[in-house]
Amino acid sequence: MRTCIIASPLATQSGYGHHAREIVTNIIEQKSKEWDIKLLSMPWGGTPMSFPLPQEILSKFISLPLQSQPDIWIQVSVPNEFQPVGKYNIGFTAVTEGDICPKEWIECINRMQLIIVPSKFSKSVLEETAKRNNITITSTIEVVSEYFNDEVYCKPKDSLTILDTIHESFCYLFVGHWLQGQLGEDRKNITGLIHTFLETFKNKQNMPALVLKTSGATYSITDKTRIEKHINELKALHGKSTKLPNIYLLHGDLSDQEMNQLYNHKKIKAMISFTKAEGFGRPLLEFSTTGKPIIAPYYSGQVDFLLKDSIIEIPGGLTEIHPSARNQWLIEGAKWFTPDYGYAKKIFRETFKHYNKFASIGHKQKKHVFKHFVKSAISKQYKKILDIVDDST
């Protein structure tokens, strides 16, 4: 029996953590009779390592140092952390959200025999970086999508009662982390979204609300206070006499069941995202299950599962990543999406004023994801790449 060790942030409350749990679950289900599978739990930035894992998973945890070289080593991380620990090495990564990544990352993925990415966009980032720097990619790159749990993301029996305190009957919803970057330059572009929302509906007699399900890396009181401060700073750009629409902050951990209740709440009319780029875009996939309208750019990872004619597309173009948003992954010279804010205001106005015209646009999108982005469909993609491993080891 071949030994397999999977090193991943599966215990973390992060996007990488959620993806890691899918990876681990599928590999265990498909290969536990043939492989001796052990797990290494790794951190992911400052995100809490508090996800409640089942005993079946916990029983497979081991600690460092390793006692022997595994036959198969699987690492879920960013490419610069990849290490060829096993006889055969696999790296799962979402790469980065710029259109290129650090050129050193191509050398890093070449340490592994097989690279798995969640979207065609992530694969294109690696290929474009290699092309620009005249570096040959020697590892095999395959796309395996993320998916949603169709036993959870369906019509809920109960409602998320916290939204009952909101007096508006029409709310736009945003879900995602609030990351670094000045006004209009953070990766999820929450600042640009808030600013555009306030500008669109200020001083109107009838106004919708914006619900932000967001946080930084943690769910601490300090983090919540910081986000509230940023929201107030954006409001303060308007005069004190300006009547502004309400923005409601949902800060803290919600279970998948509670997120489903949030998505399906009768006051939530549409999901809105001004995102600069996504490696995949899980909240957009999850919200697709409601059949409600999605307002978002048709660019980057979400293109794999969003149907262009079944969303309300925000147009725009690629711009260089601003210095305030750059880090070791989002590098100078890389580009990402900036929306046409004027057109986005028009979308806000039209969807609020003529909602019935747009209410059914997501029905086809819902059918699409329930057919192609549930576990039963994506498990076939896992089988394909696990067959590659079997044929190579």
Buried (B, 14 or more C-beta within 10 A) or exposed (E): EBBBBBBBBBBBBBBBBBBBBBBBBBBBEBBEEEBBBBBBBBEBEEBBBEBEBEEEBEEBEEEEEBEEEBBBBBBBBBBBEBBBBBBBBBBBBBBBBBBBBBBEBBBBBBBBBBBBBBBBBBBBBBBBBBEEEEBEBEBBBBBBBBBBBBEBBBEBEEBBEBBEEBEBEBBBBBBBBBBEBEBBBBBBBBBBBBBBBBBBBBEEEEBBBBBBBBBBBBBBEEBBEEBEEBBEEBBEEBEEEEEBBBBBBBBEEBEBBBBBBBBBBEBBBBBBBBBBBBBBBBBBBBBBBBBBBBBBBBBBBBBBBBBEEBBBBBBBEBEBBBEEBBEEBBBEEBBBBBBBBEEBBEBBEEBBEEBEEBBEBBEEBBBBBBEEBBBEBBBEBBEEBBEBBEEEB
